[in-house]
Amino acid sequence: PEIRRAVDRGDRSVMPQLVRDLDDEDPAVRFYAIGALRRLTGEDFGYDWRDDDRHERREAIERWRAYLDPSPTTSPS
């Protein structure tokens, strides 16, 4: 309920938790997480909550993680 209220307010601070929820074993959790992320951003990055194969969801979840942290990673010299 707290996340729903935050989404209703447009509070994007809940997005990291929602992205973590995209990898949940429970499809209902994934369904609500992607719905909330869509409401907040208008994006889905190809994520399909119905996909039971964790590896199939991985690419879209990585796109969500990059969206949350768009800074390029640098390798140590």
Secondary structure, 3 states (H helix, E strand, C coil): CHHHHHHHHCCHHHHHHHHHHCCCCCHHHHHHHHHHHHHHHCCCCCCCCCCCCHHHHHHHHHHHHHHHCCCCCCCCC
